Amino acid sequence: MPLDGRSTAPSAGSWLLVGIAWLAVSVPLLWGIWTTLAKAAVLFR
C-alpha cells in the first residue's frame, strides 16, 4: 500500500487492456508456430 493510503488495485479497464494485448501477441504467435509445424511435418513425410 502506498504511503498516502490509496489503493493501487487495477481497474477492470486495465485488465481488459491486458487481455487485448495478450490476444494481439498470442494469436499471431500461435499462427506462426502452427504454420511452421505444418511445413516441418511435410519435410518428415
mmCIF file of the N, C-alpha and C atoms, coordinates in Angstrom:
data_MODEL
# 
_entry.id   MODEL 
# 
loop_
_atom_site.group_PDB 
_atom_site.id 
_atom_site.type_symbol 
_atom_site.label_atom_id 
_atom_site.label_alt_id 
_atom_site.label_comp_id 
_atom_site.label_asym_id 
_atom_site.label_entity_id 
_atom_site.label_seq_id 
_atom_site.pdbx_PDB_ins_code 
_atom_site.Cartn_x 
_atom_site.Cartn_y 
_atom_site.Cartn_z 
_atom_site.occupancy 
_atom_site.B_iso_or_equiv 
_atom_site.pdbx_formal_charge 
_atom_site.auth_seq_id 
_atom_site.auth_comp_id 
_atom_site.auth_asym_id 
_atom_site.auth_atom_id 
_atom_site.pdbx_PDB_model_num 
ATOM 1   N N  . MET A 1 1  ? 0.843   -1.177  0.000   1.00 0.00 ? 1  MET A N  1 
ATOM 2   C CA . MET A 1 1  ? 0.000   0.000   0.000   1.00 0.00 ? 1  MET A CA 1 
ATOM 3   C C  . MET A 1 1  ? 0.892   1.246   0.000   1.00 0.00 ? 1  MET A C  1 
ATOM 4   N N  . PRO A 1 2  ? 0.556   2.229   -0.812  1.00 0.00 ? 2  PRO A N  1 
ATOM 5   C CA . PRO A 1 2  ? 1.355   3.453   -0.846  1.00 0.00 ? 2  PRO A CA 1 
ATOM 6   C C  . PRO A 1 2  ? 1.271   4.201   0.479   1.00 0.00 ? 2  PRO A C  1 
ATOM 7   N N  . LEU A 1 3  ? 2.196   5.082   0.668   1.00 0.00 ? 3  LEU A N  1 
ATOM 8   C CA . LEU A 1 3  ? 2.259   5.837   1.920   1.00 0.00 ? 3  LEU A CA 1 
ATOM 9   C C  . LEU A 1 3  ? 1.075   6.771   2.115   1.00 0.00 ? 3  LEU A C  1 
ATOM 10  N N  . ASP A 1 4  ? 0.408   7.213   1.029   1.00 0.00 ? 4  ASP A N  1 
ATOM 11  C CA . ASP A 1 4  ? -0.712  8.130   1.182   1.00 0.00 ? 4  ASP A CA 1 
ATOM 12  C C  . ASP A 1 4  ? -2.030  7.408   1.480   1.00 0.00 ? 4  ASP A C  1 
ATOM 13  N N  . GLY A 1 5  ? -2.045  6.082   1.557   1.00 0.00 ? 5  GLY A N  1 
ATOM 14  C CA . GLY A 1 5  ? -3.225  5.324   1.942   1.00 0.00 ? 5  GLY A CA 1 
ATOM 15  C C  . GLY A 1 5  ? -4.145  4.937   0.805   1.00 0.00 ? 5  GLY A C  1 
ATOM 16  N N  . ARG A 1 6  ? -3.848  5.337   -0.419  1.00 0.00 ? 6  ARG A N  1 
ATOM 17  C CA . ARG A 1 6  ? -4.714  4.987   -1.550  1.00 0.00 ? 6  ARG A CA 1 
ATOM 18  C C  . ARG A 1 6  ? -4.467  3.543   -1.972  1.00 0.00 ? 6  ARG A C  1 
ATOM 19  N N  . SER A 1 7  ? -5.490  2.931   -2.489  1.00 0.00 ? 7  SER A N  1 
ATOM 20  C CA . SER A 1 7  ? -5.386  1.566   -3.010  1.00 0.00 ? 7  SER A CA 1 
ATOM 21  C C  . SER A 1 7  ? -4.795  1.608   -4.416  1.00 0.00 ? 7  SER A C  1 
ATOM 22  N N  . THR A 1 8  ? -3.999  0.621   -4.751  1.00 0.00 ? 8  THR A N  1 
ATOM 23  C CA . THR A 1 8  ? -3.412  0.547   -6.091  1.00 0.00 ? 8  THR A CA 1 
ATOM 24  C C  . THR A 1 8  ? -3.978  -0.628  -6.885  1.00 0.00 ? 8  THR A C  1 
ATOM 25  N N  . ALA A 1 9  ? -5.178  -1.067  -6.527  1.00 0.00 ? 9  ALA A N  1 
ATOM 26  C CA . ALA A 1 9  ? -5.801  -2.175  -7.236  1.00 0.00 ? 9  ALA A CA 1 
ATOM 27  C C  . ALA A 1 9  ? -6.089  -1.764  -8.677  1.00 0.00 ? 9  ALA A C  1 
ATOM 28  N N  . PRO A 1 10 ? -5.786  -2.649  -9.629  1.00 0.00 ? 10 PRO A N  1 
ATOM 29  C CA . PRO A 1 10 ? -6.052  -2.321  -11.038 1.00 0.00 ? 10 PRO A CA 1 
ATOM 30  C C  . PRO A 1 10 ? -7.546  -2.282  -11.317 1.00 0.00 ? 10 PRO A C  1 
ATOM 31  N N  . SER A 1 11 ? -7.930  -1.415  -12.215 1.00 0.00 ? 11 SER A N  1 
ATOM 32  C CA . SER A 1 11 ? -9.345  -1.298  -12.579 1.00 0.00 ? 11 SER A CA 1 
ATOM 33  C C  . SER A 1 11 ? -9.712  -2.381  -13.589 1.00 0.00 ? 11 SER A C  1 
ATOM 34  N N  . ALA A 1 12 ? -10.997 -2.548  -13.804 1.00 0.00 ? 12 ALA A N  1 
ATOM 35  C CA . ALA A 1 12 ? -11.475 -3.545  -14.771 1.00 0.00 ? 12 ALA A CA 1 
ATOM 36  C C  . ALA A 1 12 ? -11.013 -3.185  -16.179 1.00 0.00 ? 12 ALA A C  1 
ATOM 37  N N  . GLY A 1 13 ? -10.941 -1.887  -16.480 1.00 0.00 ? 13 GLY A N  1 
ATOM 38  C CA . GLY A 1 13 ? -10.494 -1.460  -17.798 1.00 0.00 ? 13 GLY A CA 1 
ATOM 39  C C  . GLY A 1 13 ? -9.052  -1.830  -18.075 1.00 0.00 ? 13 GLY A C  1 
ATOM 40  N N  . SER A 1 14 ? -8.220  -1.781  -17.042 1.00 0.00 ? 14 SER A N  1 
ATOM 41  C CA . SER A 1 14 ? -6.822  -2.141  -17.262 1.00 0.00 ? 14 SER A CA 1 
ATOM 42  C C  . SER A 1 14 ? -6.683  -3.642  -17.500 1.00 0.00 ? 14 SER A C  1 
ATOM 43  N N  . TRP A 1 15 ? -7.507  -4.455  -16.838 1.00 0.00 ? 15 TRP A N  1 
ATOM 44  C CA . TRP A 1 15 ? -7.473  -5.898  -17.087 1.00 0.00 ? 15 TRP A CA 1 
ATOM 45  C C  . TRP A 1 15 ? -7.933  -6.213  -18.503 1.00 0.00 ? 15 TRP A C  1 
ATOM 46  N N  . LEU A 1 16 ? -8.920  -5.470  -18.984 1.00 0.00 ? 16 LEU A N  1 
ATOM 47  C CA . LEU A 1 16 ? -9.382  -5.653  -20.359 1.00 0.00 ? 16 LEU A CA 1 
ATOM 48  C C  . LEU A 1 16 ? -8.266  -5.314  -21.345 1.00 0.00 ? 16 LEU A C  1 
ATOM 49  N N  . LEU A 1 17 ? -7.558  -4.245  -21.063 1.00 0.00 ? 17 LEU A N  1 
ATOM 50  C CA . LEU A 1 17 ? -6.443  -3.850  -21.918 1.00 0.00 ? 17 LEU A CA 1 
ATOM 51  C C  . LEU A 1 17 ? -5.332  -4.902  -21.921 1.00 0.00 ? 17 LEU A C  1 
ATOM 52  N N  . VAL A 1 18 ? -5.063  -5.486  -20.770 1.00 0.00 ? 18 VAL A N  1 
ATOM 53  C CA . VAL A 1 18 ? -4.065  -6.556  -20.683 1.00 0.00 ? 18 VAL A CA 1 
ATOM 54  C C  . VAL A 1 18 ? -4.515  -7.769  -21.501 1.00 0.00 ? 18 VAL A C  1 
ATOM 55  N N  . GLY A 1 19 ? -5.790  -8.115  -21.414 1.00 0.00 ? 19 GLY A N  1 
ATOM 56  C CA . GLY A 1 19 ? -6.314  -9.240  -22.187 1.00 0.00 ? 19 GLY A CA 1 
ATOM 57  C C  . GLY A 1 19 ? -6.226  -9.002  -23.679 1.00 0.00 ? 19 GLY A C  1 
ATOM 58  N N  . ILE A 1 20 ? -6.543  -7.795  -24.113 1.00 0.00 ? 20 ILE A N  1 
ATOM 59  C CA . ILE A 1 20 ? -6.437  -7.458  -25.537 1.00 0.00 ? 20 ILE A CA 1 
ATOM 60  C C  . ILE A 1 20 ? -4.989  -7.500  -25.999 1.00 0.00 ? 20 ILE A C  1 
ATOM 61  N N  . ALA A 1 21 ? -4.084  -7.024  -25.160 1.00 0.00 ? 21 ALA A N  1 
ATOM 62  C CA . ALA A 1 21 ? -2.663  -7.056  -25.510 1.00 0.00 ? 21 ALA A CA 1 
ATOM 63  C C  . ALA A 1 21 ? -2.169  -8.494  -25.641 1.00 0.00 ? 21 ALA A C  1 
ATOM 64  N N  . TRP A 1 22 ? -2.594  -9.373  -24.716 1.00 0.00 ? 22 TRP A N  1 
ATOM 65  C CA . TRP A 1 22 ? -2.203  -10.784 -24.812 1.00 0.00 ? 22 TRP A CA 1 
ATOM 66  C C  . TRP A 1 22 ? -2.730  -11.414 -26.097 1.00 0.00 ? 22 TRP A C  1 
ATOM 67  N N  . LEU A 1 23 ? -3.957  -11.093 -26.469 1.00 0.00 ? 23 LEU A N  1 
ATOM 68  C CA . LEU A 1 23 ? -4.511  -11.620 -27.720 1.00 0.00 ? 23 LEU A CA 1 
ATOM 69  C C  . LEU A 1 23 ? -3.742  -11.100 -28.928 1.00 0.00 ? 23 LEU A C  1 
ATOM 70  N N  . ALA A 1 24 ? -3.384  -9.825  -28.892 1.00 0.00 ? 24 ALA A N  1 
ATOM 71  C CA . ALA A 1 24 ? -2.663  -9.220  -30.013 1.00 0.00 ? 24 ALA A CA 1 
ATOM 72  C C  . ALA A 1 24 ? -1.300  -9.865  -30.208 1.00 0.00 ? 24 ALA A C  1 
ATOM 73  N N  . VAL A 1 25 ? -0.723  -10.382 -29.148 1.00 0.00 ? 25 VAL A N  1 
ATOM 74  C CA . VAL A 1 25 ? 0.583   -11.033 -29.241 1.00 0.00 ? 25 VAL A CA 1 
ATOM 75  C C  . VAL A 1 25 ? 0.437   -12.535 -29.500 1.00 0.00 ? 25 VAL A C  1 
ATOM 76  N N  . SER A 1 26 ? -0.478  -13.182 -28.787 1.00 0.00 ? 26 SER A N  1 
ATOM 77  C CA . SER A 1 26 ? -0.535  -14.637 -28.845 1.00 0.00 ? 26 SER A CA 1 
ATOM 78  C C  . SER A 1 26 ? -1.157  -15.190 -30.122 1.00 0.00 ? 26 SER A C  1 
ATOM 79  N N  . VAL A 1 27 ? -2.131  -14.507 -30.708 1.00 0.00 ? 27 VAL A N  1 
ATOM 80  C CA . VAL A 1 27 ? -2.772  -15.031 -31.921 1.00 0.00 ? 27 VAL A CA 1 
ATOM 81  C C  . VAL A 1 27 ? -1.775  -15.116 -33.080 1.00 0.00 ? 27 VAL A C  1 
ATOM 82  N N  . PRO A 1 28 ? -1.035  -14.062 -33.411 1.00 0.00 ? 28 PRO A N  1 
ATOM 83  C CA . PRO A 1 28 ? -0.042  -14.207 -34.482 1.00 0.00 ? 28 PRO A CA 1 
ATOM 84  C C  . PRO A 1 28 ? 1.079   -15.192 -34.127 1.00 0.00 ? 28 PRO A C  1 
ATOM 85  N N  . LEU A 1 29 ? 1.447   -15.229 -32.852 1.00 0.00 ? 29 LEU A N  1 
ATOM 86  C CA . LEU A 1 29 ? 2.492   -16.166 -32.431 1.00 0.00 ? 29 LEU A CA 1 
ATOM 87  C C  . LEU A 1 29 ? 2.044   -17.609 -32.634 1.00 0.00 ? 29 LEU A C  1 
ATOM 88  N N  . LEU A 1 30 ? 0.831   -17.918 -32.195 1.00 0.00 ? 30 LEU A N  1 
ATOM 89  C CA . LEU A 1 30 ? 0.319   -19.278 -32.369 1.00 0.00 ? 30 LEU A CA 1 
ATOM 90  C C  . LEU A 1 30 ? 0.125   -19.630 -33.834 1.00 0.00 ? 30 LEU A C  1 
ATOM 91  N N  . TRP A 1 31 ? -0.313  -18.664 -34.638 1.00 0.00 ? 31 TRP A N  1 
ATOM 92  C CA . TRP A 1 31 ? -0.458  -18.908 -36.079 1.00 0.00 ? 31 TRP A CA 1 
ATOM 93  C C  . TRP A 1 31 ? 0.915   -19.225 -36.691 1.00 0.00 ? 31 TRP A C  1 
ATOM 94  N N  . GLY A 1 32 ? 1.934   -18.501 -36.298 1.00 0.00 ? 32 GLY A N  1 
ATOM 95  C CA . GLY A 1 32 ? 3.281   -18.752 -36.814 1.00 0.00 ? 32 GLY A CA 1 
ATOM 96  C C  . GLY A 1 32 ? 3.818   -20.106 -36.394 1.00 0.00 ? 32 GLY A C  1 
ATOM 97  N N  . ILE A 1 33 ? 3.571   -20.488 -35.157 1.00 0.00 ? 33 ILE A N  1 
ATOM 98  C CA . ILE A 1 33 ? 4.015   -21.802 -34.679 1.00 0.00 ? 33 ILE A CA 1 
ATOM 99  C C  . ILE A 1 33 ? 3.279   -22.900 -35.434 1.00 0.00 ? 33 ILE A C  1 
ATOM 100 N N  . TRP A 1 34 ? 1.968   -22.749 -35.600 1.00 0.00 ? 34 TRP A N  1 
ATOM 101 C CA . TRP A 1 34 ? 1.177   -23.748 -36.322 1.00 0.00 ? 34 TRP A CA 1 
ATOM 102 C C  . TRP A 1 34 ? 1.658   -23.898 -37.769 1.00 0.00 ? 34 TRP A C  1 
ATOM 103 N N  . THR A 1 35 ? 1.899   -22.778 -38.434 1.00 0.00 ? 35 THR A N  1 
ATOM 104 C CA . THR A 1 35 ? 2.358   -22.805 -39.821 1.00 0.00 ? 35 THR A CA 1 
ATOM 105 C C  . THR A 1 35 ? 3.728   -23.468 -39.923 1.00 0.00 ? 35 THR A C  1 
ATOM 106 N N  . THR A 1 36 ? 4.608   -23.151 -39.000 1.00 0.00 ? 36 THR A N  1 
ATOM 107 C CA . THR A 1 36 ? 5.944   -23.743 -39.006 1.00 0.00 ? 36 THR A CA 1 
ATOM 108 C C  . THR A 1 36 ? 5.878   -25.252 -38.796 1.00 0.00 ? 36 THR A C  1 
ATOM 109 N N  . LEU A 1 37 ? 5.068   -25.680 -37.848 1.00 0.00 ? 37 LEU A N  1 
ATOM 110 C CA . LEU A 1 37 ? 4.945   -27.120 -37.596 1.00 0.00 ? 37 LEU A CA 1 
ATOM 111 C C  . LEU A 1 37 ? 4.316   -27.848 -38.774 1.00 0.00 ? 37 LEU A C  1 
ATOM 112 N N  . ALA A 1 38 ? 3.355   -27.222 -39.419 1.00 0.00 ? 38 ALA A N  1 
ATOM 113 C CA . ALA A 1 38 ? 2.718   -27.851 -40.581 1.00 0.00 ? 38 ALA A CA 1 
ATOM 114 C C  . ALA A 1 38 ? 3.721   -28.004 -41.726 1.00 0.00 ? 38 ALA A C  1 
ATOM 115 N N  . LYS A 1 39 ? 4.550   -26.982 -41.938 1.00 0.00 ? 39 LYS A N  1 
ATOM 116 C CA . LYS A 1 39 ? 5.552   -27.076 -43.004 1.00 0.00 ? 39 LYS A CA 1 
ATOM 117 C C  . LYS A 1 39 ? 6.663   -28.047 -42.643 1.00 0.00 ? 39 LYS A C  1 
ATOM 118 N N  . ALA A 1 40 ? 7.001   -28.128 -41.367 1.00 0.00 ? 40 ALA A N  1 
ATOM 119 C CA . ALA A 1 40 ? 8.035   -29.078 -40.941 1.00 0.00 ? 40 ALA A CA 1 
ATOM 120 C C  . ALA A 1 40 ? 7.518   -30.515 -41.063 1.00 0.00 ? 40 ALA A C  1 
ATOM 121 N N  . ALA A 1 41 ? 6.244   -30.734 -40.834 1.00 0.00 ? 41 ALA A N  1 
ATOM 122 C CA . ALA A 1 41 ? 5.671   -32.071 -40.950 1.00 0.00 ? 41 ALA A CA 1 
ATOM 123 C C  . ALA A 1 41 ? 5.793   -32.588 -42.376 1.00 0.00 ? 41 ALA A C  1 
ATOM 124 N N  . VAL A 1 42 ? 5.683   -31.698 -43.356 1.00 0.00 ? 42 VAL A N  1 
ATOM 125 C CA . VAL A 1 42 ? 5.815   -32.091 -44.757 1.00 0.00 ? 42 VAL A CA 1 
ATOM 126 C C  . VAL A 1 42 ? 7.232   -32.619 -45.022 1.00 0.00 ? 42 VAL A C  1 
ATOM 127 N N  . LEU A 1 43 ? 8.212   -32.053 -44.372 1.00 0.00 ? 43 LEU A N  1 
ATOM 128 C CA . LEU A 1 43 ? 9.601   -32.495 -44.582 1.00 0.00 ? 43 LEU A CA 1 
ATOM 129 C C  . LEU A 1 43 ? 9.838   -33.910 -44.072 1.00 0.00 ? 43 LEU A C  1 
ATOM 130 N N  . PHE A 1 44 ? 9.096   -34.326 -43.057 1.00 0.00 ? 44 PHE A N  1 
ATOM 131 C CA . PHE A 1 44 ? 9.349   -35.627 -42.444 1.00 0.00 ? 44 PHE A CA 1 
ATOM 132 C C  . PHE A 1 44 ? 8.400   -36.721 -42.937 1.00 0.00 ? 44 PHE A C  1 
ATOM 133 N N  . ARG A 1 45 ? 7.629   -36.438 -43.976 1.00 0.00 ? 45 ARG A N  1 
ATOM 134 C CA . ARG A 1 45 ? 6.753   -37.475 -44.526 1.00 0.00 ? 45 ARG A CA 1 
ATOM 135 C C  . ARG A 1 45 ? 7.497   -38.332 -45.504 1.00 0.00 ? 45 ARG A C  1 
# 
